[in-house]
């Protein structure tokens, strides 16, 4: 069940005509942004992802597994002959690589396929940084159980194991000591060859990466690149709990002293240059460790966790709109990083394992003018799983306030007013519970 109130809106653009976009995948919001710009949308959508709203809003709907190149290429060629699209865009994880391949195939500018691929694949990202002398941590590919032991001798404990092609904390494992090695290997064997069962369900878990544990607070940098010039739109502070991999929330502007802010933003700009990112949105996660900023991972898309709503409330910039408008030449470059006019925060709702017995308080929270959005994704009778990753969260509230401190305090109070009663259940400890990195 959910309820929403209006967020601070970016001023609408003057509608244009005779612009056609091939949108690979995407959410309702992505299509809405394109239609608000007056753009004709040819939607290439996976059959598992389509809904009635998208069917009604898109000008053309082509249902296909958009991760299959041999199927998509001839279909896209035919679509261009019929509808003459001007460029290809994807703002969703599963469609990024295909959009990049199609843009190159048709000779359109934008992120190159090899850049998109190494942004998505965590092993390729580490390899690329290592080859250019930009990596300061231990890393390696999991090949067998012995590779875990060998990595521990080199990097020490704790260290992190993660799928190379997954998002939102899915499949992350913290190896805290030698006693954890067997359980870690069993979890790897359990997940390998299996589709991710939550979130970006189009991917199969094939290989795992090992890397050093990173200490220090975690941040993300929301950026947008204009022809190779990177503009930091916001630095987001991540609210975390070091006992699991699920993010508790996001808050911005991050409460950083100027020197730390400069360290973080400089490191991200250098990272994007090294990776070859030239155009479009980026969401780069990093930790400000005892030896300086270290990038954890990055995506050539807008961040999840309702970060776009927070950025728009605090800065008046709709990154989704920019993501659609920039490839079509319908928006001007941002000349410099924007100045925050407010604070904003998302806080997620968590509960112990069990069965939901009652839900209340959502509608009351939604009526507040300082609430950007609120949602609960469970109802009585639903199971609450052990907390492993972001997909085990039960809901959220997103708010705006005068500054970051006030936004965090308000969000924490309002999420406490959302009642989700759970009848407890005895559940064995989950693999991978531990310090996130």
BADREN-156683 format. One record per residue (C-alpha): x, y, z; residue in one letter. Coordinates in steps of 0.5 Angstrom, whole numbers. Layout:
      x      y      z  residu
      X      Y      Z       A
...
END
This chain:
      x      y      z  residu
      0      0      0       X
      3      7     -1       X
      1     14     -1       X
      5     20     -4       X
      5     28     -4       X
      8     32     -9       X
     15     33     -9       X
     19     40    -11       X
     18     40    -18       X
     23     42    -24       X
     20     48    -28       X
     17     44    -34       X
     21     45    -41       X
     17     48    -47       X
     15     42    -50       X
     18     41    -57       X
     16     37    -63       X
     19     32    -68       X
     24     29    -63       X
     23     21    -62       X
     27     17    -57       X
     28      9    -56       X
     28      8    -49       X
     31      1    -47       X
     27     -1    -41       X
     25      4    -36       X
     20      6    -30       X
     14     10    -30       X
     18     16    -28       X
     23     15    -34       X
     17     15    -39       X
     13     21    -36       X
     20     25    -36       X
     20     24    -44       X
     13     25    -45       X
     13     32    -41       X
     19     34    -46       X
     14     33    -51       X
     18     27    -54       X
     15     21    -58       X
     17     15    -54       X
     19      8    -57       X
     19      4    -51       X
     23     -3    -51       X
     21     -6    -45       X
     22    -13    -42       X
     15    -17    -42       X
     16    -18    -34       X
     17    -11    -33       X
     11     -8    -37       X
      5     -5    -34       X
     -2     -2    -36       X
      1      5    -34       X
      7      4    -39       X
      2      1    -44       X
     -2      7    -44       X
      3     13    -44       X
      9     10    -49       X
      7     12    -56       X
     10      5    -59       X
     11     -1    -55       X
     16     -7    -57       X
     16    -12    -52       X
     22    -16    -52       X
     28    -19    -48       X
     32    -13    -49       X
     38    -16    -46       X
     39    -21    -52       X
     43    -17    -58       X
     41    -22    -63       X
     34    -21    -62       X
     34    -13    -61       X
     39    -11    -66       X
     34    -13    -72       X
     28    -10    -68       X
     31     -4    -67       X
     33     -3    -74       X
     26     -4    -76       X
     24      1    -71       X
     28      6    -74       X
     26      5    -81       X
     19      6    -78       X
     19     11    -73       X
     26     15    -74       X
     28     15    -67       X
     34     21    -66       X
     38     17    -60       X
     37     11    -55       X
     37     12    -48       X
     36      8    -42       X
     36     10    -34       X
     35      3    -31       X
     41     -2    -30       X
     38     -8    -34       X
     38     -3    -40       X
     45      1    -40       X
     49     -4    -44       X
     44     -5    -49       X
     43      2    -50       X
     50      4    -51       X
     51     -2    -56       X
     45      1    -60       X
     48      8    -60       X
     54      6    -62       X
     51      1    -68       X
     47      7    -70       X
     53     12    -70       X
     49     16    -64       X
     54     20    -59       X
     54     17    -52       X
     57     12    -47       X
     61      7    -51       X
     59      0    -50       X
     66     -2    -46       X
     65      4    -41       X
     58      2    -40       X
     60     -5    -39       X
     66     -4    -34       X
     62      1    -30       X
     57     -5    -29       X
     62    -11    -28       X
     65    -10    -21       X
     71    -14    -23       X
     72    -10    -30       X
     72     -4    -26       X
     77     -6    -21       X
     81     -9    -27       X
     81     -2    -31       X
     83      2    -25       X
     89     -3    -23       X
     92     -3    -30       X
     92      5    -30       X
     95      5    -23       X
     89      8    -20       X
     87      2    -15       X
     90      2     -8       X
     86     -4     -5       X
     87    -12     -5       X
     82    -15    -10       X
     81    -21    -14       X
     76    -26    -17       X
     74    -32    -14       X
     76    -39    -17       X
     75    -44    -12       X
     75    -45     -5       X
     82    -44     -4       X
     82    -37     -8       X
     79    -35     -1       X
     84    -38      3       X
     90    -35     -1       X
     86    -28     -1       X
     86    -28      6       X
     93    -29      7       X
     94    -23      2       X
     89    -18      4       X
     87    -20     12       X
     81    -21     15       X
     75    -18     14       X
     74    -18      7       X
     68    -17      2       X
     66    -22     -3       X
     61    -20     -8       X
     57    -22    -15       X
     60    -18    -20       X
     54    -17    -24       X
     49    -15    -18       X
     46     -9    -15       X
     43     -6     -8       X
     47    -11     -4       X
     45    -17     -7       X
     49    -23     -5       X
     55    -19     -1       X
     59    -23      4       X
     63    -21     10       X
     69    -26     11       X
     70    -24     18       X
     75    -29     20       X
     78    -36     18       X
     72    -39     21       X
     67    -36     16       X
     71    -39     10       X
     67    -45      9       X
     60    -41     10       X
     62    -36      5       X
     64    -42      0       X
     57    -45      1       X
     54    -38      0       X
     58    -37     -7       X
     56    -44     -9       X
     49    -43     -7       X
     48    -37    -11       X
     52    -38    -17       X
     48    -40    -24       X
     42    -37    -21       X
     38    -31    -23       X
     38    -25    -18       X
     31    -26    -15       X
     30    -19    -13       X
     31    -12    -16       X
     35    -13    -22       X
     32    -20    -24       X
     34    -20    -31       X
     42    -22    -29       X
     45    -29    -27       X
     50    -29    -22       X
     56    -32    -25       X
     62    -30    -22       X
     65    -27    -15       X
     70    -21    -13       X
     74    -21     -7       X
     76    -14     -4       X
     79    -11      2       X
     74     -9      7       X
     74     -1      7       X
     73      3     13       X
     70     10     14       X
     64     13     13       X
     60     12      6       X
     58     17      1       X
     55     17     -6       X
     56     23    -11       X
     51     24    -16       X
     54     27    -22       X
     52     29    -29       X
     57     29    -35       X
     56     34    -41       X
     61     32    -46       X
     67     30    -41       X
     66     35    -36       X
     63     32    -30       X
     59     37    -25       X
     57     34    -18       X
     50     35    -17       X
     50     33    -10       X
     54     29     -5       X
     49     24     -1       X
     51     21      6       X
     49     14      7       X
     46     12     13       X
     48      5     15       X
     49      0     20       X
     55     -4     20       X
     51    -11     22       X
     48    -12     15       X
     49    -10      8       X
     42     -6      8       X
     42      1      7       X
     38      5     12       X
     37     11      9       X
     40     17      5       X
     41     24      7       X
     44     31      3       X
     47     35      3       X
     52     31      6       X
     55     34     13       X
     62     34     10       X
     68     39     12       X
     70     43      6       X
     77     39      6       X
     73     32      6       X
     68     35      1       X
     74     37     -4       X
     77     30     -3       X
     71     26     -5       X
     69     30    -11       X
     76     30    -14       X
     76     23    -13       X
     70     22    -16       X
     72     26    -22       X
     78     23    -23       X
     75     16    -23       X
     70     18    -28       X
     75     21    -33       X
     79     14    -32       X
     73     10    -33       X
     71     14    -40       X
     65     17    -38       X
     63     23    -42       X
     55     24    -42       X
     49     23    -37       X
     48     21    -30       X
     52     18    -25       X
     52     15    -18       X
     58     13    -15       X
     59     10     -8       X
     65     11     -4       X
     68     11      3       X
     72     16      6       X
     77     11      9       X
     83     13     14       X
     88     13      7       X
     83     17      3       X
     77     16     -1       X
     76      9     -5       X
     71      8    -10       X
     66      2     -8       X
     62      2    -15       X
     59      6    -19       X
     53      7    -24       X
     52     11    -31       X
     45     12    -28       X
     41     16    -23       X
     42     13    -16       X
     36      9    -13       X
     33      9     -6       X
     29     15     -8       X
     36     20     -9       X
     33     23    -15       X
     27     26    -11       X
     32     28     -5       X
     36     32    -10       X
     30     35    -13       X
     28     37     -7       X
     34     40     -4       X
     37     43    -11       X
     31     44    -16       X
     35     39    -21       X
     31     33    -23       X
     37     28    -26       X
     32     24    -29       X
     29     29    -33       X
     37     31    -35       X
     38     24    -37       X
     32     24    -42       X
     33     31    -45       X
     41     32    -45       X
     42     26    -51       X
     36     30    -55       X
     39     37    -54       X
     33     39    -50       X
     37     42    -44       X
     43     46    -43       X
     49     44    -39       X
     50     46    -32       X
     55     51    -31       X
     57     49    -24       X
     55     45    -18       X
     48     48    -15       X
     47     51     -8       X
     43     47     -4       X
     37     51     -2       X
     34     45      3       X
     36     39      6       X
     33     32      5       X
     33     25      7       X
     30     18      6       X
     29     13     11       X
     27      6     10       X
     23      2     15       X
     26     -5     18       X
     23    -10     22       X
     25    -17     25       X
     23    -23     21       X
     16    -26     22       X
      9    -25     19       X
      6    -18     18       X
      0    -18     22       X
     -2    -10     21       X
      0     -4     18       X
     -2      3     20       X
      0     10     19       X
      2     11     12       X
     -4     16     10       X
     -3     20     16       X
      5     21     14       X
      3     22      7       X
     -1     28      9       X
      5     32     11       X
      7     38      7       X
     14     36      8       X
     14     29      6       X
     16     28     -1       X
     14     20     -1       X
     12     15      3       X
     11      8      2       X
     10      1      5       X
     11     -5      1       X
      8    -11      5       X
      1    -12      8       X
     -2    -17     13       X
      0    -24     12       X
      7    -22      8       X
     13    -25     11       X
     19    -21     13       X
     25    -24     11       X
     32    -24     15       X
     35    -17     13       X
     41    -18      8       X
     40    -13      3       X
     36     -7      0       X
     31    -12     -2       X
     29    -14      5       X
     27     -7      7       X
     19     -6      8       X
     18      1      6       X
     21      8      7       X
     19     16      8       X
     23     21      4       X
     22     28      7       X
     25     35      6       X
     27     40     12       X
     31     46     13       X
     38     43     13       X
     41     36     13       X
     40     35     21       X
     33     37     21       X
     31     32     15       X
     34     26     18       X
     31     28     25       X
     24     29     22       X
     25     22     18       X
     27     18     24       X
     21     21     27       X
     16     19     22       X
     18     12     20       X
     17     11     27       X
     10     13     26       X
      9      8     21       X
      7      2     24       X
      8     -5     22       X
      7    -10     27       X
     10    -17     26       X
      9    -24     29       X
     16    -26     31       X
     19    -32     28       X
     25    -36     29       X
     30    -36     23       X
     37    -38     23       X
     42    -33     22       X
     43    -31     14       X
     50    -32     11       X
     53    -25      9       X
     51    -21     15       X
     56    -17     17       X
     60    -10     16       X
     58     -7      9       X
     64     -5      4       X
END
